[in-house]
């Protein structure tokens, strides 16, 4: 399962994974982790065994100046 709130990146990674890992059963899901009802529905339906959280800011020097933004993004999806 790929879970993403931005349609274009979700579409692009879905295409890339289908090309390189065609043997996998890939399920792209458009959603926002702040929508707890939708997230619960998806988890109840697809029952993932492992979750990798990759929605992090990438520029460490910027986040060292504003560490609260990294904390918000990685803990509550803001």
C-alpha positions in Angstrom: 0.0 0.0 0.0 1.2 3.5 -0.9 -0.5 6.2 1.1 -0.1 9.8 0.0 -2.0 13.0 0.2 -0.5 14.5 -3.0 -1.9 13.0 -6.2 1.1 13.6 -8.5 3.8 12.0 -6.3 1.5 9.1 -5.6 0.9 8.5 -9.3 4.6 8.8 -10.1 5.8 6.4 -7.4 3.0 3.9 -8.4 4.2 4.0 -12.0 7.8 3.6 -11.0 7.2 0.7 -8.7 5.0 -1.1 -11.3 7.8 -0.8 -13.8 10.5 -2.0 -11.5 8.6 -4.3 -9.1 5.7 -5.6 -11.3 5.4 -8.8 -9.2 4.2 -6.8 -6.2 0.6 -6.1 -5.4 0.7 -2.3 -5.2 -2.4 -0.4 -3.9 -2.1 3.4 -4.2 -4.3 5.2 -1.7 -4.9 8.9 -1.9 -5.5 10.2 1.7 -4.3 12.3 4.6 -3.1 10.9 7.8 -4.9 13.6 9.7 -8.2 12.0 8.5 -8.3 9.4 11.2 -11.6 7.8 10.0 -10.3 7.3 6.5 -7.0 6.0 7.8 -8.8 3.5 10.1 -10.9 2.3 7.2 -7.9 1.8 5.0 -6.0 -0.1 7.7 -9.0 -2.2 8.6 -9.4 -3.0 4.9 -5.8 -3.7 3.8 -4.4 -4.8 7.2 -0.8 -3.7 6.7 1.7 -5.7 8.9 4.5 -3.1 8.7 4.3 0.7 8.2 7.2 2.8 7.0 6.8 6.5 7.6 8.6 8.4 4.9 6.9 11.8 5.1 9.7 13.8 6.6 11.2 17.1 5.7 14.5 16.6 3.9 16.7 19.7 4.6 18.2 19.1 8.0 19.9 22.6 8.3 16.5 24.2 7.8 14.9 22.0 10.5 17.7 22.7 12.9 16.6 26.3 12.9 12.9 25.3 13.3 12.8 21.9 15.0 9.2 22.3 16.0 8.2 22.0 12.3 9.9 18.6 12.0 8.2 17.5 15.2 4.8 18.6 13.9 5.2 16.9 10.5 6.5 13.6 11.9 4.0 13.3 14.7 0.8 14.8 13.6 1.0 15.3 9.8 0.7 19.1 10.0 
